[in-house]
Amino acid sequence: MAKKETWADLRRRARWDRIAGAGAVLLLLMILMINGMTSCVKKHRKNSETDTLETLPAAVQPTTEKIVDNSMAVYLSPSTQEDNLYACDGTTTEEKAMWDIALQVKDMLEADHYVVYMCGEDDKVPDKIKEGNSLRCGAYVSIHSNSSGESGKGQGTECYYNSEIAGSLALAENIYNRVAALTPTEDRGLKDQTQRDLYEIFKNVVPCCLLEVEFHDDVQTSQWILDHTQELAQSITDGIESYLDGTKYNPPATGDFTEPYIDENYAGDH
C-alpha cells in the first residue's frame, strides 16, 4: 500500500517544481541571449565587410579613376577668325577655309587610328588653351592662313613654336617642312614665341605649333589655298604622324594646367 503524502511532502514537491520551472526559464533566457549575441556578431561582421567598399568616407574611398594617356593624341585648333576674308573671292573666310582643312586632317588621323580632339567653332582662344592643356595631348596644332595688313604683299608659309616646351620645335619642323615644300612661293621659316606673342604658343604647356599655311589677303595665294585644301591637309597630317611616331611625349600625370595660363580678358584670335 502506497504511503500517503503528507502536507510537508506536498509543500516540498511544489518547491522543487518551482525551482525546476525557474531553471527552465533561466535556461531559455540564456539560449535566447546566446542566439542574440551570435546574430549581432554576424551582423557586425557583415557590416564591417560592407564598410570597406561601400560606406567608407569619401576621403578614404579607393579610387578607380584611370588617367587617360593622350601622349599619342592630337588637339586641333583651326582658326575661328570669321572676319578675315579671302582676297580671291571676298566671301570665303579664314575660319571656313581652315576648318575645311582641319576636318580633313581629323579624318586622316582617325583613319590611321590616332585620337583627335578639336575645338568648337565658337571657342575663344583661352577656351582652346584650357581644353588642350587639360587633355595633355602629345601635339597641339593651330591652323591658320596669314595676312600682311594694308600692304597685301605677304607670301609664304611660316610656323611658330614654343622653344621652352620640349617637342614643340620638332612638331613644328615636321609640319612646316612638308607644307613649305608644297606651297608655290618663297617661305618664311620657323619662328619661336619670342618673334611674335601668339597666345596659343606662349600660353601653352604641351608641344605646340601655329601654322600659317599661306597668305589669304593676296589674290593668287588665297586662291591657291582653296584649290589645295586636300594636299595641305595631307601634309599637315603626315607631319603630325611623323612627330608622334618619332617622339614619345610624356605629359605629367597630375596637376592643374589650366588656371595659371588663362587670361579671361583676352579677346584676340591668336
C-alpha positions as CSV (number, residue, x, y, z in Angstrom):
1,M,0.0,0.0,0.0
2,A,1.4,3.4,-1.2
3,K,2.5,5.8,1.5
4,K,0.1,8.6,1.8
5,E,1.7,12.0,1.1
6,T,1.7,14.4,3.9
7,W,1.2,18.1,3.8
8,A,5.0,18.6,4.2
9,D,5.6,16.3,1.2
10,L,3.3,18.3,-0.9
11,R,5.0,21.6,0.0
12,R,8.4,20.1,-0.6
13,R,7.4,18.8,-4.1
14,A,5.8,22.1,-5.0
15,R,9.0,23.9,-4.0
16,W,11.1,21.7,-6.3
17,D,8.7,22.1,-9.1
18,R,9.1,25.9,-8.8
19,I,12.8,25.6,-8.8
20,A,12.7,23.3,-11.8
21,G,10.4,25.8,-13.6
22,A,12.6,28.7,-12.8
23,G,15.6,26.8,-14.0
24,A,13.9,26.1,-17.3
25,V,13.0,29.7,-17.7
26,L,16.6,30.8,-16.9
27,L,17.9,28.2,-19.4
28,L,15.6,29.5,-22.1
29,L,16.7,33.1,-21.4
30,M,20.4,32.1,-21.7
31,I,19.7,30.4,-25.0
32,L,17.9,33.5,-26.3
33,M,20.8,35.7,-25.2
34,I,23.4,33.5,-26.9
35,N,21.4,33.5,-30.1
36,G,21.1,37.3,-30.0
37,M,24.8,37.8,-29.4
38,T,25.6,35.4,-32.3
39,S,23.3,37.3,-34.6
40,C,24.9,40.7,-33.5
41,V,28.4,39.3,-34.2
42,K,27.4,38.1,-37.6
43,K,25.7,41.4,-38.5
44,H,28.7,43.4,-37.3
45,R,31.0,41.3,-39.3
46,K,28.8,41.7,-42.4
47,N,28.6,45.5,-41.9
48,S,32.4,45.7,-41.4
49,E,32.9,43.9,-44.7
50,T,30.5,46.2,-46.5
51,D,32.0,49.3,-44.9
52,T,35.3,48.6,-46.6
53,L,33.8,49.0,-50.0
54,E,30.5,51.0,-49.7
55,T,30.2,53.1,-46.6
56,L,33.7,54.4,-46.1
57,P,34.0,58.3,-46.0
58,A,34.7,59.8,-49.4
59,A,38.2,60.8,-48.3
60,V,39.3,57.2,-47.9
61,Q,37.3,55.5,-50.7
62,P,39.5,53.5,-53.0
63,T,39.9,55.3,-56.4
64,T,39.2,53.5,-59.7
65,E,39.8,56.6,-61.9
66,K,42.3,55.9,-64.6
67,I,44.5,58.6,-66.0
68,V,44.0,58.7,-69.8
69,D,47.2,58.5,-71.8
70,N,46.9,61.2,-74.5
71,S,50.6,61.2,-75.4
72,M,49.7,60.0,-78.9
73,A,46.6,62.1,-79.2
74,V,46.2,65.4,-81.2
75,Y,44.4,68.6,-80.3
76,L,43.4,70.6,-83.5
77,S,42.7,74.3,-83.2
78,P,41.7,75.7,-86.6
79,S,41.2,79.5,-86.9
80,T,37.9,80.9,-85.7
81,Q,38.5,84.3,-87.4
82,E,35.3,84.8,-89.3
83,D,36.0,88.3,-90.3
84,N,39.2,87.6,-92.3
85,L,38.1,87.5,-96.0
86,Y,39.9,85.8,-98.8
87,A,41.1,88.2,-101.5
88,C,40.3,85.8,-104.3
89,D,36.5,86.0,-103.8
90,G,35.8,88.3,-101.0
91,T,33.3,85.9,-99.4
92,T,35.3,82.9,-98.1
93,T,36.6,83.5,-94.6
94,E,39.8,82.3,-92.9
95,E,37.6,80.3,-90.4
96,K,35.8,78.4,-93.2
97,A,38.9,77.6,-95.1
98,M,40.9,76.4,-92.1
99,W,38.0,74.4,-90.7
100,D,37.8,72.6,-94.1
101,I,41.5,71.7,-93.8
102,A,41.3,70.8,-90.1
103,L,38.3,68.5,-90.6
104,Q,40.2,66.7,-93.4
105,V,43.2,66.3,-91.1
106,K,41.0,64.9,-88.4
107,D,39.6,62.3,-90.7
108,M,43.0,61.3,-92.0
109,L,44.5,61.0,-88.5
110,E,41.5,59.0,-87.2
111,A,41.7,56.7,-90.3
112,D,45.3,56.0,-89.1
113,H,43.9,55.2,-85.6
114,Y,45.1,58.4,-83.8
115,V,42.9,60.0,-81.2
116,V,41.9,63.5,-82.2
117,Y,40.3,66.3,-80.2
118,M,39.1,69.5,-81.8
119,C,38.0,72.9,-80.5
120,G,34.5,74.2,-81.0
121,E,33.6,76.7,-83.7
122,D,32.6,79.3,-81.0
123,D,35.6,78.7,-78.8
124,K,37.7,81.7,-77.9
125,V,41.5,81.2,-77.7
126,P,41.6,80.9,-73.9
127,D,38.9,78.2,-74.1
128,K,41.1,76.2,-76.6
129,I,44.2,76.5,-74.4
130,K,42.3,75.5,-71.3
131,E,40.8,72.4,-73.0
132,G,44.0,71.5,-74.8
133,N,46.2,71.8,-71.7
134,S,43.7,69.7,-69.6
135,L,43.7,66.9,-72.1
136,R,47.6,66.7,-72.1
137,C,47.8,65.7,-75.7
138,G,51.1,64.9,-77.4
139,A,50.6,67.6,-80.0
140,Y,48.6,70.8,-80.1
141,V,48.3,72.1,-83.7
142,S,46.8,75.5,-84.6
143,I,46.0,76.0,-88.3
144,H,45.7,79.5,-89.8
145,S,46.1,81.4,-93.0
146,N,48.1,84.7,-92.9
147,S,47.6,88.3,-93.8
148,S,50.1,91.2,-94.3
149,G,47.8,94.0,-93.4
150,E,47.4,97.0,-95.6
151,S,50.3,96.1,-98.0
152,G,48.7,92.8,-99.1
153,K,52.2,91.7,-100.3
154,G,52.8,88.8,-97.9
155,Q,53.6,85.4,-99.2
156,G,54.8,82.0,-97.9
157,T,54.4,79.5,-95.1
158,E,55.6,80.1,-91.6
159,C,55.2,78.1,-88.4
160,Y,55.5,79.2,-84.7
161,Y,56.6,77.1,-81.8
162,N,57.4,77.4,-78.1
163,S,61.1,76.9,-77.6
164,E,60.6,76.4,-73.8
165,I,58.5,73.3,-74.4
166,A,60.2,70.0,-75.2
167,G,59.0,68.7,-78.5
168,S,57.5,71.9,-79.7
169,L,60.2,72.6,-82.3
170,A,60.2,69.0,-83.6
171,L,56.4,69.2,-84.1
172,A,56.7,72.5,-85.9
173,E,59.6,71.2,-88.1
174,N,57.7,68.1,-89.1
175,I,54.7,70.1,-90.2
176,Y,56.4,73.1,-91.6
177,N,58.9,71.2,-93.8
178,R,56.1,69.4,-95.6
179,V,53.8,72.3,-96.1
180,A,56.6,74.7,-97.1
181,A,57.6,72.1,-99.8
182,L,54.0,72.2,-101.1
183,T,53.4,75.9,-101.3
184,P,54.3,77.8,-104.5
185,T,56.0,80.8,-103.0
186,E,59.2,81.5,-101.0
187,D,58.6,80.5,-97.4
188,R,59.2,82.4,-94.2
189,G,60.6,79.8,-91.9
190,L,60.2,78.5,-88.3
191,K,59.8,81.1,-85.6
192,D,59.7,80.8,-81.8
193,Q,57.4,82.6,-79.4
194,T,59.8,85.5,-78.9
195,Q,59.3,86.6,-82.5
196,R,55.5,87.1,-82.1
197,D,53.5,86.9,-79.0
198,L,50.9,84.4,-80.2
199,Y,48.6,83.4,-77.3
200,E,48.3,79.8,-78.4
201,I,52.0,79.4,-78.3
202,F,53.4,81.3,-75.3
203,K,50.4,80.3,-73.1
204,N,50.6,76.6,-73.9
205,V,52.2,73.8,-71.9
206,V,52.2,70.9,-74.3
207,P,54.2,70.5,-77.6
208,C,52.5,73.0,-79.8
209,C,52.8,74.9,-83.1
210,L,50.8,77.5,-85.0
211,L,51.0,77.1,-88.8
212,E,50.2,79.9,-91.2
213,V,49.7,77.9,-94.4
214,E,49.8,80.9,-96.8
215,F,48.5,84.5,-97.1
216,H,44.8,85.0,-97.7
217,D,44.9,88.7,-98.5
218,D,46.7,88.1,-101.8
219,V,44.5,87.1,-104.7
220,Q,46.8,84.4,-106.1
221,T,47.9,82.7,-102.8
222,S,44.4,82.8,-101.3
223,Q,43.1,81.0,-104.4
224,W,45.9,78.6,-104.2
225,I,44.9,77.7,-100.6
226,L,41.3,77.0,-101.7
227,D,42.5,74.9,-104.6
228,H,44.8,72.7,-102.5
229,T,43.0,72.1,-99.2
230,Q,43.3,68.3,-99.5
231,E,47.1,68.5,-100.2
232,L,47.6,70.9,-97.3
233,A,45.6,68.6,-95.0
234,Q,47.7,65.6,-96.1
235,S,50.9,67.4,-95.5
236,I,49.8,68.5,-92.0
237,T,48.7,65.0,-91.2
238,D,52.0,63.5,-92.4
239,G,53.9,66.0,-90.3
240,I,51.9,65.3,-87.1
241,E,52.2,61.5,-87.5
242,S,55.9,61.7,-88.2
243,Y,56.3,63.7,-85.0
244,L,54.2,61.4,-82.8
245,D,55.8,58.3,-84.2
246,G,59.3,59.6,-83.6
247,T,58.9,61.4,-80.3
248,K,57.3,59.9,-77.2
249,Y,56.0,62.9,-75.2
250,N,55.2,62.1,-71.5
251,P,52.7,64.7,-70.2
252,P,52.6,65.0,-66.4
253,A,50.0,62.6,-64.9
254,T,48.7,65.0,-62.3
255,G,48.3,68.7,-61.7
256,D,46.1,71.5,-62.9
257,F,47.5,73.0,-66.1
258,T,44.6,75.3,-66.9
259,E,44.1,78.1,-64.5
260,P,47.6,79.7,-64.4
261,Y,47.7,80.1,-68.1
262,I,44.3,81.6,-68.9
263,D,43.6,85.3,-69.3
264,E,39.9,85.6,-69.2
265,N,40.0,89.1,-70.6
266,Y,41.9,88.1,-73.7
267,A,39.8,88.8,-76.7
268,G,42.2,88.2,-79.6
269,D,42.2,85.4,-82.1
270,H,45.9,84.2,-81.8
